[in-house]
Amino acid sequence: MTSLIFIILTFIIVICITLHHHFSSIAKVNLFIIPLVIISIIFLFIANIKNFSLDNIFPIFGDGLFNTFITGIGNLGAFGGITLLYFLPPYLKEPQKMKKIYLASIILGTIYFFLCVSIILFLFISLMYTNQIMPLYTAARYIEFGNFFQRLESIFLLIWILQMVCYLSIIAKISVSIFKKITNIQDEKPIILVFGLLIFAIALLPKNYAISKFIEDYIYHYMVIIVSIVLGLSLLILAYFKKRKKKELNANNEKNS
């Protein structure tokens, strides 16, 4: 029953406070929160195994190969977190470990998504076609350990809220850092409040959940695909030709010398 403005404002205040700290401080907080998130999903999966129905997975490719692999391309937007890897190198103390960090991130992300999808699919596939905002929250309500441990969804919700705050803080920190470099601003603290107000204003633009869902499904997902896949492949291709051209120039210089 709380006003949406106050809920959003709470997130904005936390983000603005977080932005005043160094990126390493935010990373350390994430290092504490992420294991809790992974453990919560694993626990949610194990606790609901008795309620799973393996028949929900059939028929495989029930919507058809075209809908699965062509029309379903938009679902790749769920992997939007991968785009953060592009901005991570400047913040690493040991850039030579970048490959290991990327590999570990992708493996953890894959496990997380696999467990989340499995819970929704095996528990109640009908929720995938309804207007349930948080099916995992509903799944948490099915957990019961006797008469004492019941209705544990509030604990899960708290952990997921912390996860959301960490994600928003990292996004905001990277955005402020990019803006600082573009404008050559020496001190980023004065623009933190501006970014906070900007995020707050944008968050209030959708008038209802249907508009937010439309933006997520048809705008955000395809933007992520363009940035993470199209832009990523373009950068790799340009880097390859640049490296190849550099080798040719070095070879010509050696011949001339």
C-alpha positions in Angstrom: 0.0 0.0 0.0 3.1 2.3 0.1 3.2 5.0 -2.5 5.4 4.1 -5.5 7.2 7.4 -5.2 8.5 6.6 -1.7 9.7 3.1 -2.8 11.6 4.5 -5.8 13.0 7.3 -3.7 14.4 4.8 -1.2 16.4 3.1 -4.0 17.6 6.5 -5.3 18.8 7.6 -1.8 20.8 4.3 -1.4 22.3 4.7 -4.9 23.4 8.3 -4.3 25.0 7.3 -1.0 26.8 4.4 -2.7 28.1 6.6 -5.5 30.1 8.6 -3.0 32.3 5.5 -2.4 35.0 4.0 -4.5 34.2 1.3 -7.0 36.2 -1.2 -4.9 33.8 -0.6 -2.0 30.8 -1.4 -4.2 32.6 -4.5 -5.4 33.2 -5.7 -1.9 29.5 -5.3 -1.0 28.6 -7.3 -4.1 31.1 -10.0 -3.1 29.0 -10.4 0.1 25.5 -10.1 -1.6 26.0 -12.3 -4.6 26.8 -15.5 -2.6 23.6 -14.9 -0.7 21.6 -14.6 -3.9 23.1 -17.8 -5.4 22.5 -19.7 -2.1 18.9 -18.4 -2.0 18.2 -19.7 -5.5 19.8 -23.0 -4.8 17.8 -23.3 -1.6 14.6 -22.3 -3.4 15.3 -25.0 -6.1 16.0 -27.8 -3.5 13.1 -26.9 -1.2 10.7 -27.1 -4.1 11.9 -30.3 -5.7 9.0 -32.2 -4.0 6.6 -29.9 -5.8 8.2 -30.2 -9.3 6.5 -31.9 -12.2 8.9 -33.1 -14.9 6.0 -33.3 -17.3 6.0 -29.5 -17.6 9.1 -29.7 -19.8 7.2 -31.6 -22.5 6.7 -31.2 -25.4 10.2 -29.9 -26.0 10.1 -27.1 -28.6 6.3 -27.1 -28.1 6.0 -23.6 -29.6 7.8 -24.8 -32.7 11.4 -24.4 -33.9 10.7 -21.0 -35.5 9.1 -19.5 -32.4 11.9 -21.0 -30.2 14.9 -19.9 -32.2 13.7 -16.9 -34.3 10.9 -15.1 -32.5 12.6 -16.0 -29.2 15.7 -14.1 -30.1 14.4 -11.2 -28.0 14.8 -13.4 -24.9 18.6 -13.0 -25.3 18.0 -9.6 -23.6 17.8 -11.5 -20.3 21.6 -11.8 -20.5 22.0 -8.0 -20.4 24.3 -8.2 -17.5 27.0 -9.5 -19.9 27.3 -5.9 -21.2 28.8 -4.9 -17.9 31.9 -7.0 -18.7 32.8 -4.4 -21.4 33.2 -1.7 -18.7 35.0 -3.8 -16.1 38.7 -3.7 -17.2 39.5 -0.1 -16.0 38.4 -1.1 -12.5 40.5 -4.3 -12.2 43.6 -4.2 -10.0 45.0 -7.1 -12.0 43.8 -6.9 -15.6 45.8 -10.0 -16.5 43.1 -12.0 -14.6 40.4 -10.5 -16.7 39.8 -13.8 -18.6 39.3 -15.8 -15.4 37.0 -13.2 -14.0 34.9 -13.2 -17.2 34.7 -16.9 -17.3 33.7 -17.2 -13.6 31.0 -14.5 -14.1 29.5 -16.3 -17.1 29.5 -19.6 -15.3 27.8 -18.2 -12.2 25.3 -16.3 -14.4 24.5 -19.5 -16.3 23.9 -21.5 -13.1 21.7 -18.7 -11.8 19.5 -18.5 -14.9 19.3 -22.3 -15.2 18.0 -22.7 -11.6 15.6 -19.8 -12.0 14.1 -21.1 -15.2 14.0 -24.7 -13.9 12.0 -23.5 -10.8 9.5 -21.7 -12.9 9.2 -24.4 -15.5 9.0 -27.4 -13.3 6.8 -25.8 -10.6 4.1 -24.0 -12.5 4.5 -23.4 -16.2 1.2 -21.5 -16.2 2.9 -18.6 -14.5 5.0 -18.0 -17.6 1.9 -17.1 -19.5 0.1 -15.0 -16.9 0.6 -11.6 -15.4 2.6 -12.8 -12.4 5.2 -10.1 -11.7 7.5 -12.2 -9.6 7.0 -16.0 -10.2 10.1 -16.8 -8.0 8.4 -14.9 -5.2 5.3 -17.1 -5.6 7.6 -20.2 -5.7 9.0 -19.1 -2.3 5.6 -19.3 -0.8 5.4 -23.0 -1.5 8.3 -23.7 0.8 7.3 -25.4 4.1 9.3 -27.2 6.7 6.8 -28.3 9.3 4.6 -25.8 11.1 7.5 -23.6 12.1 9.3 -22.7 8.9 6.6 -21.3 6.6 6.0 -18.2 4.5 9.8 -17.6 3.9 9.2 -15.4 0.9 9.9 -12.2 2.8 13.5 -13.4 3.4 14.0 -14.1 -0.3 12.5 -10.8 -1.2 14.9 -9.0 1.1 17.9 -10.7 -0.5 16.6 -10.0 -4.0 16.1 -6.3 -3.1 19.7 -6.1 -2.0 20.7 -7.7 -5.3 18.7 -5.1 -7.2 20.3 -2.3 -5.2 23.8 -3.7 -6.0 23.0 -3.9 -9.7 21.6 -0.4 -9.8 24.6 1.0 -7.9 27.1 -0.6 -10.3 25.1 0.7 -13.4 25.0 4.2 -11.9 28.7 4.2 -10.9 29.7 3.2 -14.4 27.4 5.8 -16.0 28.8 8.6 -13.8 32.4 7.5 -14.6 31.7 7.5 -18.3 30.0 10.9 -18.1 33.0 12.2 -16.1 35.5 11.1 -18.7 33.4 12.5 -21.6 33.1 15.9 -20.0 36.6 16.0 -18.4 35.0 16.7 -15.0 37.6 16.4 -12.2 35.2 15.7 -9.3 32.2 13.5 -9.9 30.5 14.2 -6.6 28.5 17.3 -7.9 26.9 15.2 -10.7 25.8 12.3 -8.4 22.7 14.2 -7.3 21.9 15.1 -10.9 22.1 11.4 -11.9 20.0 10.4 -9.0 17.3 12.9 -9.9 17.5 11.8 -13.5 17.0 8.1 -12.6 14.2 9.1 -10.3 12.4 11.1 -13.1 12.8 8.3 -15.6 11.5 5.7 -13.2 8.3 7.7 -12.8 7.6 7.9 -16.5 5.8 4.5 -16.9 2.2 5.1 -15.8 1.6 1.4 -15.0 3.1 -2.0 -15.0 1.9 -2.8 -18.5 4.0 0.1 -19.9 7.0 -1.1 -17.9 6.6 -4.6 -19.2 6.4 -3.3 -22.8 9.6 -1.3 -22.3 11.3 -4.4 -20.8 10.2 -6.9 -23.5 10.3 -4.8 -26.7 12.8 -2.0 -26.1 15.3 -3.0 -23.4 15.8 -6.6 -24.6 16.5 -5.6 -28.2 18.8 -2.7 -27.1 20.8 -5.2 -25.0 21.1 -7.5 -28.0 22.4 -4.6 -30.2 24.9 -3.6 -27.5 26.1 -6.9 -26.2 26.1 -9.0 -29.5 26.1 -6.6 -32.5 28.4 -4.0 -30.9 30.6 -6.7 -29.3 31.1 -8.6 -32.6 31.8 -5.3 -34.4 34.5 -4.3 -31.9 36.1 -7.8 -32.3 36.1 -7.5 -36.1 37.6 -4.0 -36.0 40.2 -5.1 -33.4 41.2 -8.0 -35.7 41.7 -5.9 -38.8 43.6 -3.3 -36.7 45.9 -5.9 -35.3 46.3 -7.4 -38.8 47.2 -4.0 -40.3 49.6 -3.3 -37.5 51.4 -6.6 -38.2 51.6 -5.8 -41.9 53.1 -2.4 -41.2 55.7 -3.9 -38.9 56.5 -6.5 -41.5 57.0 -3.8 -44.1 59.2 -1.8 -41.8 61.4 -4.8 -41.1 61.7 -5.4 -44.9 62.6 -1.7 -45.6 65.1 -1.7 -42.8 
